[in-house]
Amino acid sequence: MQNFDDIRPLYDGEVPSVIRSLINDPYFRRAAEPLIKPITWEMFSGAMLACKSINDFQRTIIYPFMKQLIAKTTSELTGIGFEEFKDGSSHIYISNHRDIVLDAAFLNILFFDKGIDTSEIAIGDNLLIYNWITDLVRLNKSFIVKRRVSVREMLDTSRHLSEYIFDTITRRRQSAWIAQREGRAKDSDDKTQASLLKMLTLYNSSKPAEALRSLDIIPLSITYEFDPCDYLKAKEYQLKRDNPGYKKSQADDIENMRTGILGYKGKVFFKFGNRINDTLSRIDEKTSRAQVLETVTQAIDREIYKNYVFFPMNYIAYDLMENSNLFAARYTDEDKAAFDNYIDGQIAKIDIPGKDYRFLREKLIGMYGNTVKNFVSAEKI
């Protein structure tokens, strides 16, 4: 793996020195100390320094922190379809993307609880704002997706990542998670980017179907009852509408990460769909690359849509979006009143010039209704 030093997670032998660097970083301490209470910094840093491997770090530091966070910010975290991974097989899991940090973190907690090896995690280098964040994610089995490269460098960078993922899945027999698109789908209208699948084939670009088959893709649906960042996403929509040149700052990214981690999420479900190799096996070897990518993109989306878990508020949002009563039997008047109060409360958190209540309400409703809309479309196929 020497060729992948620029993007790979840490080796076990690198863990002690990186932990010492983290402990001595005042910015890491400033970020971590409020989150570990009532544990003291001395106790926490001592536990960190005792870790000699990635597994030690995940078991001793990440797992207890995440279990405490789950208890505080969710009412339930459930994994469906995990049993088949106890055979030690390796896959690439492709999921919809709701939370910057927690999608992959929750997935690995579910694996840990079920005695399954944790997954490596794809993370964009745009989120590696500080050195301590880079060290921390590499300690937690993350590999880096380079996005801050020139157009000239993009193809080589993408091929390098493709070769790393292929090596990870097929030689090291280590599973990996990657989101279906760059960035979160802020409106929850989840669509797999063909460019992601194209990247995955670059290690064997002349045989795209064979390249994807070797990775054993498994779609994963992630459902949060409440998205703590929903009002931040709606706010960003209006800011971009009012100023097409608007771009989020690093401070905005940090606010989104912090809100997503600490905010209340209610019930959370992770549900696996059917393997994509079933679809790939039916593709003729003479099929063009573009058609292979299109077919697999649609298959992944369909599996994600079919495996969402819904709550009354999702059905209410869909009926409001579509001006229908299709799902009226799935909710009560009390549910509708609670949803209206929730939307009003989230809009109240938004403080921007010229706040457009109607626009923000429409965007928030879409975030909770688009998943049902996509489910309905998948059921018609």
N, C-alpha and C positions, 0 to 999 in steps of 0.2 A: 504493500500500500504506500510505498515511499512517494510515488507520483501524486498522491492525493493529500499531501501534507497541508496544502493551502485551504482545503475545505472539510477535511474529515473531523470527527470527534476526537477527543484525546485518547491516547493509549493509557493503559493502567499505570505504566511507569512514569507518565507525565503528571499524574494526579497530585502527588504531594507538593511539588514545586508550584503548581498552579493554585492550589489551595492556599499555600503560604502567601502568594502574591495577592490573592483575594482578601485574605484576612488583614493584610497590611494596606489595603486600598481604602482611604477614608470615604470615598464616594460609595463604595459597596457597603461599608458599615452604615452610612447614613440612610441608604435605601433599605437595608435588611433589618436594622435594629427595631423599627416600629412594628415590623411584621412578625417578629419572633416572640414578642411579649406573651406571657410573663417570663419566658426564658431570658436569662441575662446574656449579654454579649460574651462574657467570659465562658459561660457554659457552652454557648453556641459555637464559638471559635474553637474551643477544646474538642467538641464533637467533630467539627470540620477537619481539624488537624489529625484526628485519629483515622480518617478515611485514607486507604491506600489503593483503592481501585474505583472504577466507575460504579460497580455494583455496591460497594461500601457506601459511596456518596448517595446513590439513589435510595438505598435501603435506610440509611441513618439520617439523612438530611431531607431529601426531597419527599420521601413517602410520608413521614410524620407531619411535615409542614402541609402537604396537600390534603391529608386526612383531616387536619384541623380546619383548613380552609373550606373543604367540602362540607363539614359539619356546620360551619357558620354561614355559608353562602348558597347552599342548596338544600332542598327538602328531600331529594332523592337523586342518586346517580346510579343508573342501571345500564348494563351492557347486555346486548342480545346477540346471540350467534357466535359467542367467543369459544365455545367448547371445542370446535373443530381445529383450533390452533394449538392444542396441547400436544400434537404429534411432532412439534419441533420444526414444521415446515416454514419456509420463508416466503414472504409476499411483499408487494408494494400496496399499501392501503391508500386509496385516493378518496378524499372526503370533501364535502362542502365545508366552508370556512366561516365560522361565526366569531370566534374570539382569537385575538392575536396570540395569546399565550396558552390559554387553557384547553383548546381543542386537543392538542397533542398530549398535554399534561394529564388531562382526564383519561385519555385513551391508555396511557401507560399505567396509571393507577389501577384501572380495570384489569389490565394484563397482570400486574403485580399481584392483585388480590386473587386472581385465578391461577397463579403459579405458572404463568406464561412469560417467556422472555420479553422484556420491554423492547419497543421499537425505536429505531433511529428516527430522527425528526428533521425535516427540511425547514430551514429558517432563512429568510431573505436578509442579505447584509445591510439593507436599509434600516433594519431594526437594531443593528449592533452599534448603537449610538456611543457607547462607552466601552473601554477595554474590559471592564469588569463584566459587562453583559456578554461579551464574546467568550470570556473565560467560563462564565457560569453555564451558558448554553452548551458549550463543548464538553463540559463536565457531565452534562445531562444527555449525552448521546445525540447531540444535534450536529448536522452537517450543513454547510453554508451554500446558499444559492446566491451567486454573485449577480447583482442587478445593476450595480453602479459601474458599468463598463461601457466602452464606446461601441458604436455600431460595428466597427471593424473587428473588435474583439469578441463580439457576441457569439459567433458561430463556434469558435474554438472553446470559449467558456462553456457553452451549452454541451458540446461534445464531451468535454472533460467531466462535466456533471453526469452526463449519460453513462459514461464509462465507469464512474464511481458507483452509481446506483446499480448497474449491472453486476459489478464486482461484489457489491454488498449483498445482493439478493442471491446470486448464483454460486459464488466462490466461498464467501464467508458465511453464507446461510443465515444472514441477519435480515429481519424484516425492516421496512422503512415506511414512514408516513409522509405524505405530501398533499397539500391542498389542491383542489381541482383547478384553481385559478390563482393568479398573482393578486394578493390582497383579498380582503373579505368582500363578499357580495353584500353590499350595504343595504340593498333592498330585499335580500333573501331570495332573489331570483337566481337560483344556483345554476350555473352553466360551466361545464368543463371546457377549458381552453384547448383548442386543437394544438396550439403551440406547445403546451405542456407535453402532450403525447408525442409530438414531433421530436421534442428534446429527448424523450425516453428512448426513441428509436435510433438516435444518431450513432450509437456504438455499433450498429449493424444496419446502416441506412438503406442498403440495397434490398433488405428483406424486412420491411416494417412490421408485417403481421407476426413473423417469427420472433422479431426483437421484442414485441409486446408480450407474446406468449411466454417467453422465457422469464418474464418478470412476475407472472401469475398475479395480475391485477385483481384486487378485491375492493369494490366500492363500499363506502361507509357513509351512513346518514347520521348526522349529528343534529340533535334537537335540544334547544334550551327553551324552557317554558317562558322565561323572561330574559331579554337581552339587556344587560345593564348599560350597554353603550348605545342603545337605540336612539336616545335623544341626542347624543353626540353625532351619530350618523345623520340624523335629520338636520341638525344644525349645519353640518358640512354640506348637505345638499343645498340648503338655502344660500350659504355663503358662496358656493360655486355658481348657483343660478344668478346671484346678484353681481358676482365678479368672476367671469369665466377664467381669469388668470389666477384665481385663488389656489394656493397649495398649502397643505398642512405643514406645520413646523415640527421640529423635534419635540417641543413642549407638548404639542397636540398628540403626537404618538405616545408620549409618556403618560399623558392623561387618559388616553384610550386603554393603554395596558393596565394602568392602576385601577381604573373604573371597572374594566372587565374582570380583573382578578378579585377585587374586593366587593363588587356589587352582588346583589341577590339575584339568583338565577332560577329559583324554584326547582322544578323537576328537570333532570337532564338525562337524555337517552342517547346511547350509541348503538346503532343497529347495522349489522353487516348485510350486504346484499349478495347476490350470486356471483360466482367467479366470471370474469370476462373471457376467460379461455374458452368457455362454451360458445361464445359468439365468434371468437377468432378462429375456432376450428371449422366454422362454416364459410369462411372467406376464401375464395379461390386465390391461388398463389399468383395469378396474373392480374389481380386487382391492383389498381393504381394506389400509390401512397396516399394521395388526397382522399380517395374513397375509403381506404382502410381507416384513416384517422377519423373521418366523418362517422363511419359505422361504429367505431369504438367509443367515440365521444357521446353519441346518442345512447349507446348501451349503458355507459357509466351513469349518465344523467337519469336514465329510466330507472336504474336500480336505486339511485339515491332518492328519487321522487317517491318510489313505491314503499320505501322503508322509513319515511318520516313518522314521527309520533305526534299526534295532534291533541290540542287542548281546546276547551270551549272558545277561548279568545281567537284562535286561528280560524275556526268556522265563522265566528262573528265577523272577523276582518274580511274574510272572503266574500261573505254575503253583502257587506257594505261596499266592497270594491266593485262587485258585479251587479249591485242593485237587485239581488235575488233573495229567495228564501230556500235555496237548495239544501242548506244544512240547518234549517230552523229547529229541527227536532233534536239537534245536538247541544242546544244551549237554552237557558231560561232568560226571562226578563232581568232577573237578578244578575246573571252573568253579563248581560249587555250593559247594565248600569255600572258594574264593576270595571268592565273594559273601558267605558267612556271615562270613568274617574281616573283609571290608570293612564290613559292617553293624555288627559288634561294635566295630570301630575308631572308627566315626563316633559310636556311642552313648557310647563312652568319653570323647569330647570334651565331652559335655554335663554341666554341673555345676549342678544345681538341687536344691532340697529335695524329698525324696520321689520321687526319680527312678524312673519306672515303665518298667522294661526292656521288658516285653511290649508295652506301648502304643507306646513309641518305635520298637521293631522293626517293629511293624505299620505305623506311619506311614511309615517309611523304605522298607519293601518296597513300599508303595502308590505312592510317588514313582517307582519304577522299573517297576512293573507296570501302572499305569493307562494308559500310552500304548499298550501292547499290547492291553489291554482295549478301548480306544476304536477301535483298528485293527480288531479282530475285529468290533465292532459295525458299523463302516462297511462292511466286506466283505460283511455280510449284507444290506445295503440294495440 
